[in-house]
Amino acid sequence: MCCVVFLKNSKTIPIEWIKPFDFAEKLLSEFEANLIYWSKPELNTQHMKKEPTFEYGQVHAQNVTGATYFWHDKFI
């Protein structure tokens, strides 16, 4: 289980609230690229050599499973 919340101008915005859909899809794609870049998973080869841009603001990723500390309260 994971919660993705974007932080901009001291406001928190869940991905589900971002409109229009095309903009939300672009943000999610950029966020995914950052997750791949920062965690370097073995099976993903894209986005690993150069840090992707993310111009929207800061991202707060929380792993709330309690089973591991992977991405537990991580800001990127």
C-alpha positions in Angstrom: 0.0 0.0 0.0 1.3 3.4 -0.9 0.0 7.0 -0.7 1.2 9.6 -3.2 0.7 13.2 -2.1 2.2 16.2 -4.0 3.3 19.2 -2.0 3.1 22.7 -3.6 3.0 26.1 -2.0 2.6 24.5 1.5 -0.5 22.6 0.2 -0.9 18.8 0.0 -2.7 17.5 -3.1 -3.5 13.8 -3.5 -3.0 12.5 -7.0 -6.7 11.7 -7.2 -7.6 15.4 -6.9 -5.4 16.6 -9.8 -7.3 17.7 -12.9 -7.4 17.6 -15.9 -6.6 13.9 -16.4 -3.8 14.6 -19.0 -2.0 16.7 -16.4 -2.4 14.1 -13.7 -1.2 11.4 -16.0 2.0 13.5 -16.8 2.6 14.1 -13.1 2.2 10.4 -12.3 4.6 9.5 -15.2 7.2 11.9 -13.9 6.7 10.6 -10.4 7.2 7.0 -11.6 10.5 8.1 -13.3 11.7 9.6 -10.1 10.8 6.4 -8.1 12.8 4.3 -10.6 15.7 6.7 -10.5 16.0 6.9 -6.7 15.3 3.2 -5.9 17.1 1.6 -8.9 15.0 -1.6 -9.1 16.7 -4.5 -10.9 14.0 -5.0 -13.6 13.6 -1.4 -14.7 16.2 0.0 -17.1 14.5 3.3 -17.9 15.2 6.5 -15.9 18.3 5.2 -14.1 21.2 7.2 -15.5 19.9 10.7 -15.3 17.7 12.3 -12.6 14.3 13.0 -14.2 12.9 16.5 -13.9 9.9 17.1 -11.7 8.7 20.7 -11.9 5.5 20.4 -9.9 7.0 20.5 -6.4 8.1 18.1 -3.7 6.7 14.6 -3.5 6.1 12.8 -0.2 5.9 9.0 -0.6 4.8 6.8 2.3 4.9 3.1 2.5 2.2 2.4 5.1 2.4 -1.4 5.2 4.4 -1.6 8.4 6.3 -4.5 6.9 9.4 -2.6 5.8 11.0 0.8 5.9 11.4 1.0 2.1 10.1 4.4 1.0 8.8 5.0 4.6 8.1 8.8 4.8 10.5 9.6 1.9 10.6 13.1 0.4 11.9 13.5 -3.1 
